[in-house]
Amino acid sequence: MSDFVTVAVVGGAGRVGVGMCLVLANAGHRVYGIDINESANEMLMRGEMPFAEEQGEEYLARALQRGTLTMTSDFSKVAESQVIIFVVGTPVDEQFNPDLQPLAQAVGSVNAYLKPGQLLLLRSTVSPGTTNRVRGLIEEQTGLRIGRDLFLAFASERVVQGQAIREIVNIPQLLGTFDDESYRRAEAFFQTFITARCFHLSPVEAEIGKLMTNMSRYVQFALANEYYLIADQYGANIHKILDACTHEYPRLHLPKPGPNVGGPCLSKDGYFLLERFPFLELISGAFKINESMPAYLVQKLEQWSHIRRVAILGMAFKADSDDVRNSLSFKLRKQLENATYEIVCVDPNVRGQQPIDALAGVDCVILMSPHRQFRRLESILAAINNDQAVLVDLWGFWDEMKYRAQNGVFTAQQARQALREAGPTEPAVMT
Ligand SMILES: NC(=O)c1ccc[n+]([C@@H]2O[C@H](COP(=O)([O-])OP(=O)(O)OC[C@H]3O[C@@H](n4cnc5c(N)ncnc54)[C@H](O)[C@@H]3O)[C@@H](O)[C@H]2O)c1
C-alpha cells in the first residue's frame, strides 16, 4: 500500500466518524465521509462542526482548504477508495439485543461498489461474532472472498469522546483479522497516521477486548457508587474516605462516585458482552447500581418539604460534553416528574436546554454533569439567589463543600458560610 490512499469512512458524519475523517484528511489521505445524514454532511462541508470536538474546527478548516475531505451520501465513492472504514451506530433494540440493522444496511450499500484489493475496517463497537457476520454479508452479496480478494479487520475505536483527534494517533490498535494478509494491510494503513503499535488478535478477541475495556470502567464507576451508598447509610463522608485511602497508596484506583454514568457507549456495550450470558452478576449488578442513582437522589429530596422546583444542572452524559445520548439526567427528569416536582433543565452546552440564569429561585439544584462552566460555586449560588435552596453534588465537584457537606448535600446558606470562612480566593501567581 502506498503511503497516501483514498479512504471512504461510512458513517463519517457521526461522533466517531468525524474524528476519523479529520485525522485522515490532515494526515495526507484523500477522504470521502459517506453518511446518510445529508444535513450533517452539508454542515461539515460549510466548515461547521456538528458537535464539540477538541481541535475539530481547525482540522476541518485545514482539510477543506486542502481539498482532502468530501462529505457525501454517494456510496459510489467506495469504488474509488482503497480503504473503507465502517463507523455507523450499533445500538441495542427495545429488548436490549444488539441491533445489527444500521450496520447491515451500510454493508449492503457498500457491497455494490466493492472490488478486489480493497481493505475493509469495521470500527463500530459490536457484539462478539459480528465481524464474522459482516464477512458473511460481504462474501454472499459480492462473491468476493475475504483474505483472497478483499481484506477485513475489526479495528475498534477506543478514543474518549471529545478528544478523538488527539487520541486516535496515540492509542494502540487492536486489529482482529481472519487471515495474516488482512492484518498486514490493516497494520500498514494504521502506521501511516498513528504513532502507537498494533496488536494482532482474532476478530472475536478484538471485539471482546473493546467491550471489556469499556465495561471495566463502567464496573469501576458502579463500585464507587456502591461505596457512596454504603458510606451514606453510615453518615460517613465518602470523599474524605476515598481521598485518605488513595493518597500515596499504590493499590487503590477508583473514580469518584457520580449519578450520571451512562452515555452512548458504556451501558450499551455491557448488553453486547452479556448477550449470551445474561446471568453473569458483576456487569448486571453494575447496571442496577449506576441506573438506580437518579432514584436515590429523588428519594433523598423527600426529607425537605419546601422543595418544589428542582434544577437539573447538566443534561449531557458527561462533563464538558454536548452529547445527551443515554444521559441519566433524563432518567432523573422523568423520576422528578413522576414525583410531581417542577423541573428546570440547565445545560449551556446542549441546544434547547436552559442557560445558568434559569437557576433563579429554584429550591434545589442537582449536579448531573460537572461542566467547567459550573466550576465556580459562588456563581452558581448567585444564580440561584435563594439561601434555602438545597444543592446536591455527589461528585465532590465543588471542593469548598466536598468534606463539609453531608455526602454532597448542602444548603445554599451553608455554602455561603463556607465560602466566607475560606476568605477571598487568591489571585493566580504568574511565574
Ligand atoms: N461516541 C463515542 O465516543 C464512541 C467511542 C468509541 C466507539 N464508538 C462506537 O462507534 C460507533 C459509532 O458511534 P457514534 O457515536 O459515532 O454514532 P453516531 O450515531 O454519532 O454516528 C453514526 C453515523 O452513522 C450514520 N449512518 C447510519 N446508518 C448509515 C448508513 N447505512 N450508511 C451511512 N451512514 C450511516 C449516521 O447518520 C451517523 O452520522 C458505535 O458503534 C459506537 O458504539 C463510539
The ligand as a Gaussian input file, in Angstrom:
#p B3LYP/6-31G(d) Opt

LIG

0 1
 N      -19.281000       8.088000      20.594000
 C      -18.150000       7.589000      21.087000
 O      -17.462000       8.224000      21.886000
 C      -17.647000       6.228000      20.665000
 C      -16.388000       5.812000      21.088000
 C      -15.908000       4.580000      20.683000
 C      -16.715000       3.780000      19.869000
 N      -17.966000       4.185000      19.491000
 C      -18.745000       3.330000      18.601000
 O      -18.647000       3.883000      17.285000
 C      -19.866000       3.665000      16.564000
 C      -20.415000       4.995000      16.099000
 O      -20.760000       5.753000      17.232000
 P      -21.117000       7.298000      17.113000
 O      -21.224000       7.811000      18.491000
 O      -20.212000       7.958000      16.150000
 O      -22.577000       7.189000      16.459000
 P      -23.340000       8.324000      15.677000
 O      -24.786000       7.948000      15.733000
 O      -22.907000       9.672000      16.158000
 O      -22.815000       8.179000      14.186000
 C      -23.214000       7.189000      13.316000
 C      -23.333000       7.808000      11.928000
 O      -23.645000       6.758000      11.006000
 C      -24.559000       7.276000      10.072000
 N      -25.239000       6.156000       9.447000
 C      -26.193000       5.345000       9.978000
 N      -26.561000       4.417000       9.077000
 C      -25.815000       4.641000       7.960000
 C      -25.734000       4.014000       6.688000
 N      -26.500000       2.979000       6.397000
 N      -24.858000       4.499000       5.803000
 C      -24.077000       5.581000       6.088000
 N      -24.115000       6.216000       7.269000
 C      -24.972000       5.747000       8.192000
 C      -25.449000       8.188000      10.875000
 O      -26.140000       9.115000      10.054000
 C      -24.455000       8.835000      11.813000
 O      -23.959000      10.039000      11.285000
 C      -20.768000       2.909000      17.519000
 O      -20.614000       1.539000      17.290000
 C      -20.235000       3.285000      18.886000
 O      -20.540000       2.309000      19.849000
 C      -18.435000       5.408000      19.852000

